[in-house]
Amino acid sequence: MADKVTASDIMKRLEEEEIEWVDLRFTDPKGKWQHLTMAAGAIDEDMLEDGFMFDGSSIGGWKAINESDMILMPDLGATYIDPFSATPMLILCCNVVEPATGELYARDPRSTATRAEAYLKETNLADTVYVGPEAEFFMFDDVRFGDDYNGSYFHLDDIELPTNTGRSYEGGNMGHRPRAKGGYFPVAPVDSAVDIRGEMVSTMLEMGLPCDKHHHEVAAAQHELGLTYGTLVETADRMQVYKYVVHQVAHAYGKTATFMPKPIAQDNGSGMHTHFSLWSDGKPLFAGNGYAGLSDTALYFIGGVIKHARALNAFTNPTTNSYKRLVPGFEAPVLLAYSSRNRSASCRIPYGTGEKSKRVEFRFPDAMANPYLAYAAILMAGLDGVQNRIHPGEAMDKNLYDLPPAELVSVPTVCGSLREALTSLSADKDFLLKGDVFSADQIDAYIELKWDEVMRWETTPSPVEFDMYYSS
């Protein structure tokens, strides 16, 4: 285990590396990275140890104006040099602390994930959880949208889109581009973004993230970078860095990136398949003699996630757009079953020959999820399964996409809308309250925040409705 980083270590680093700025990063309930930038010369050891006061009243879902004072408490072991700053800048990942009590703020996502890891150890079921996300995204050359009193629209364009096969470009149309669902994964020049993805991965490696690959995804203009596993809070921090790097590098190349799950109706959506494994005293707890080499602990963990999946959707698939990806009948992991032989199940057991590689992969999350809340919630559901010995039933190794309707009736599904997910979370949240990992107040505030999105979506006419109904 690495030595604990101290305030003295940070101050020494600021001096030795001639760092001019310290960027205090924290995450709002919706999952967006926020920041406060301090001049390095204005910081001392006491500030690093005691935290930095800030106004939390303007963060959606947090405090009212009359109780706005809060503390950003740096995690001195979670630091990154920002490669996009014009002058040297050190990023410090922060938890949010209540100034009156000195306790972690109940509604702060990173604090929730911190409490989840602490609760895991308190259960004596395991001491470590490893999380490995696979976040997909789209890159476009041009994005325009509007939502006004008298109209709404969006328009996307990218050199890779199959709609550009007949377009006239200055210098000519080279013709090499993926067709719909044809991006997985021809070499360049069909894959036009090899160098952009390579720079994204190189940048993350430079920042200390463990990355192993990059590739084009199924849809035109869709991509994925290989971020490998780490502990829960550590991986959630890295996912925030991942999204930041993707946005910044794309921007530098004159492109724009989005983690929206379904920006294009006629092509595949973007997910964030997420791998989990529990360990104790350096030994993997998911390896055993059961199905696909799994232990009872792993099977019970799966059982807990399947039982609570519809409540989890509020965190793992937290936007109205998320459910345009999770549609039955398409290549989407909507069926709550597990399997080692196909990717149609919402829970897959990845192939691996060694005990240390044994893990479970949940395929329904998407990258609009707040990683701290999503990973913590999945862990809590899995632990509830282990504690209550919730077996997931028989594995389903057939192609679930081809099941006849009579068999499909007996297979549970994820939610079909954000409305369903929020309603499910309201009815099934006790498993999240164990160990005070989540609080009832936090969950209620999150649901209220998300209801605004549901109501805006459900009450706003769309161009699709005009196409379907205007002349009826």
Beta strands, then each sheet from edge to edge (+ up, - down):
strand 1: 21-27
strand 2: 33-39
strand 3: 52-55
strand 4: 69-81
strand 5: 89-97
strand 6: 128-140
strand 7: 142-148
strand 8: 151-157
strand 9: 211-216
strand 10: 222-227
strand 11: 230-231
strand 12: 256-258
strand 13: 272-280
strand 14: 283-284
strand 15: 338-339
strand 16: 347-348
strand 17: 360-362
sheet 1: 2+ 1- 5- 4+ 3-
sheet 2: 9+ 10- 6+ 11-
sheet 3: 9+ 10- 6+ 12-
sheet 4: 9+ 10- 6+ 13- 14+
sheet 5: 9+ 10- 6+ 13- 17+ 16- 15-
sheet 6: 7+ 8-
end
